[in-house]
């Protein structure tokens, strides 16, 4: 497993913040052909002082991820789910079984934090019980030890997609990539909601914030929001009408 290097600027809070970006099929779940094709990122966020850490979108090699935490002197105390798709939380994807939060719960009974609208979709996709999930709304703040994580509800890719803002970093799941955004033609997708999420809900995220997406769909694994807004075509469509024209509406 290889060390990843966050591109976020130096900050005094980094002494306490634990943050790792790991690529499935390369940094963990090595040899998993599905992981290698899907190129999912998983994130570890925690508090170095207390040793508490959450896994964002635990899928593929869950035991590998727990080993990474243990090697870093951290322990898993929870998980954050950006959305319900099997390549992010586990389940069946086109006949392929992907390990996810069910395996995490077998290994470590921790709360799985999801957006409220996403909870039934996560239950259907993974088979977990609603009792295993902690539901949230946009604007909620979760403290991992002494590290606050703000939840931003960004529907569009799925009804309850959410992003996580922590210490100048935005973990965006499949809402926003460095190039493009998440699909809206899958169950629960909504192009109008996606436009509103990108142009309104994420508008308050400062340009200097570093974007960390859910997949490696670009040469770089991360970039500032300012650079993303400048180069990503989704921000060149300045009206809802222009946006919806991409979908033939």
FIGUMAR-99261 format. One record per residue (C-alpha): residue number from 1; x negated, y negated, z negated. Coordinates in steps of 0.001 Angstrom, whole numbers. Layout:
FIGUMAR-99261
resi, east, north, up
NUM, X, Y, Z
...
END
This chain:
FIGUMAR-99261
resi, east, north, up
1, 0, 0, 0
2, -1403, -3374, 917
3, -1252, -6705, -888
4, 860, -9366, 772
5, -137, -13012, 655
6, 2669, -15512, 65
7, 2355, -18649, 2146
8, 3933, -20918, -435
9, 1851, -23901, -1573
10, -13, -23736, -4852
11, 2160, -24633, -7816
12, 1491, -24546, -11574
13, 4585, -22363, -11962
14, 2799, -19711, -9884
15, 895, -18766, -13028
16, 4156, -17429, -14408
17, 6053, -16557, -11240
18, 5517, -13080, -9846
19, 6443, -12940, -6173
20, 5593, -10344, -3568
21, 6773, -9843, -5
22, 6512, -6208, 1083
23, 7173, -4800, 4544
24, 8931, -1421, 4675
25, 6982, 1147, 6660
26, 3703, -662, 6073
27, 3384, -1749, 2441
28, 5649, 998, 1112
29, 7682, 3881, 2587
30, 4639, 4478, 4764
31, 5372, 7022, 7470
32, 9132, 6399, 7432
33, 9942, 5964, 11120
34, 13256, 4202, 10443
35, 11560, 1732, 8112
36, 8881, 1089, 10705
37, 11493, 349, 13361
38, 13737, -1823, 11189
39, 10890, -3940, 9747
40, 12735, -4861, 6560
41, 11160, -7052, 3940
42, 11684, -6266, 274
43, 10834, -8857, -2355
44, 9680, -8484, -5938
45, 10428, -11496, -8129
46, 9530, -11696, -11774
47, 8013, -13354, -14808
48, 4377, -12464, -15432
49, 4693, -13586, -19046
50, 7493, -11191, -19971
51, 6759, -8522, -17365
52, 10376, -8517, -16135
53, 11009, -8232, -12396
54, 13880, -7806, -9955
55, 13755, -6027, -6612
56, 15490, -7848, -3776
57, 17162, -5408, -1357
58, 15656, -2142, -2641
59, 15770, 254, 311
60, 13638, 3022, 1832
61, 10902, 3966, -686
62, 12444, 2965, -4016
63, 9946, 5004, -6032
64, 7135, 3316, -4116
65, 8517, -74, -5114
66, 8686, 943, -8758
67, 5078, 2098, -8503
68, 4037, -1288, -7097
69, 5678, -2996, -10059
70, 4044, -644, -12546
71, 613, -1147, -10958
72, 1106, -4898, -11331
73, 2033, -4556, -14991
74, 5696, -5319, -14298
75, 8925, -3419, -14975
76, 12162, -3440, -13024
77, 15010, -5020, -14995
78, 17451, -5587, -12143
79, 18073, -5837, -8433
80, 19401, -8564, -6150
81, 21292, -7656, -2990
82, 21482, -10095, -96
83, 24247, -8086, 1599
84, 25734, -4627, 1991
85, 24021, -3241, 5101
86, 22309, 124, 4551
87, 18856, -1139, 5577
88, 19052, -3498, 2594
89, 20808, -1489, -121
90, 20827, 2069, 1224
91, 23468, 4286, 2758
92, 24191, 5814, 6140
93, 23094, 3913, 9228
94, 23910, 5535, 12573
95, 23401, 8985, 11091
96, 20222, 8085, 9230
97, 20348, 8241, 5446
98, 18487, 5351, 3859
99, 17491, 5428, 223
100, 18603, 2422, -1782
101, 20304, 1257, -4936
102, 21715, 4699, -5760
103, 18151, 5991, -6059
104, 17164, 2937, -8098
105, 20010, 3618, -10525
106, 18947, 7248, -10827
107, 15420, 6174, -11708
108, 16250, 3116, -13749
109, 19702, 2042, -14928
110, 19564, -1671, -14164
111, 22218, -4191, -13102
112, 22680, -4720, -9359
113, 23555, -8368, -8716
114, 25798, -9032, -5708
115, 27984, -11845, -4424
116, 31594, -11289, -5496
117, 32957, -11029, -1942
118, 30333, -8407, -1121
119, 31010, -6027, -4018
120, 33610, -3795, -2285
121, 31420, -3571, 808
122, 28415, -2527, -1301
123, 30520, 107, -3053
124, 31708, 1584, 261
125, 28269, 1478, 1847
126, 26335, 3030, -1036
127, 28872, 4957, -3105
128, 27938, 3178, -6329
129, 30580, 2293, -8871
130, 31825, -1215, -9447
131, 30573, -789, -13005
132, 27023, -749, -11639
133, 27456, -4165, -10022
134, 27306, -7642, -11507
135, 29226, -10102, -9332
136, 28339, -13746, -8793
137, 29454, -16879, -7008
138, 27419, -19437, -5121
139, 25520, -21735, -7474
140, 25071, -19115, -10189
141, 21606, -18953, -11723
142, 20007, -15704, -12851
143, 17030, -15867, -15182
144, 14390, -13187, -14704
145, 12564, -13678, -17946
146, 11909, -17409, -17818
147, 12098, -17659, -14012
148, 15404, -19091, -12707
149, 16815, -17854, -9408
150, 19656, -19838, -7823
151, 22160, -17885, -5728
152, 23464, -19495, -2533
153, 26534, -17902, -955
154, 25953, -17882, 2816
155, 28747, -15922, 4544
156, 28577, -15256, 8251
157, 26447, -12156, 8690
158, 28696, -10517, 6096
159, 31406, -11981, 3834
160, 29209, -12052, 749
161, 25745, -12621, 2159
162, 23633, -14612, -258
163, 20215, -16264, -348
164, 17976, -16728, -3363
165, 16127, -19954, -4179
166, 13202, -19594, -6569
167, 10360, -22019, -7182
168, 10150, -23512, -3706
169, 10921, -20246, -1912
170, 14115, -19213, -124
171, 14706, -15470, 261
172, 17290, -15470, 3030
173, 18142, -11848, 3798
174, 19751, -11694, 7233
175, 21326, -15144, 7069
176, 18345, -16955, 8566
177, 15158, -15779, 10258
178, 12227, -17850, 11427
179, 13618, -17252, 14907
180, 17392, -16924, 15113
181, 19902, -15844, 12492
182, 21823, -12731, 11523
183, 24337, -11068, 13828
184, 28003, -11923, 13402
185, 29486, -9108, 15503
186, 29254, -6420, 12825
187, 32080, -5614, 10362
188, 32697, -8642, 8175
189, 30741, -10992, 10446
190, 32098, -14466, 11121
191, 30350, -16897, 13514
192, 32211, -19939, 12193
193, 31201, -19085, 8638
194, 27605, -18588, 9788
195, 27525, -22066, 11315
196, 28827, -23576, 8094
197, 26289, -21640, 6028
198, 23351, -22742, 8180
199, 24330, -26381, 8583
200, 25982, -27105, 5235
201, 25140, -24587, 2533
202, 21444, -24392, 3432
203, 21223, -28090, 4318
204, 20319, -28945, 732
205, 17252, -26706, 814
206, 14246, -29065, 1205
207, 11997, -28917, 4268
208, 8976, -27980, 2135
209, 10705, -24834, 860
210, 9132, -21656, 2241
211, 11545, -19363, 4074
212, 11156, -15625, 3430
213, 13496, -13658, 5742
214, 14940, -10156, 5494
215, 13089, -8822, 8561
216, 9824, -9409, 10361
217, 11401, -10675, 13576
218, 8689, -13247, 14321
219, 4888, -13328, 14466
220, 4683, -14967, 11036
221, 6262, -13469, 7912
222, 7266, -16848, 6484
223, 7344, -20543, 7311
224, 8562, -23788, 5816
225, 12194, -24730, 6276
226, 11017, -27873, 8030
227, 9135, -25898, 10661
228, 12041, -23476, 10981
229, 14515, -26296, 11501
230, 12235, -27797, 14131
231, 11681, -24632, 16159
232, 14620, -22288, 15517
233, 17227, -22596, 18275
234, 20126, -22214, 15817
235, 19448, -25739, 14578
236, 19550, -27228, 18076
237, 23302, -26684, 18335
238, 24573, -29838, 16713
239, 28343, -29270, 16787
240, 30663, -26396, 15922
241, 31871, -26411, 19539
242, 28333, -25900, 20871
243, 27789, -23135, 18327
244, 30995, -21282, 19155
245, 30245, -21526, 22888
246, 27469, -18978, 22284
247, 30201, -16519, 21317
248, 32408, -17253, 24310
249, 34915, -19228, 22272
END
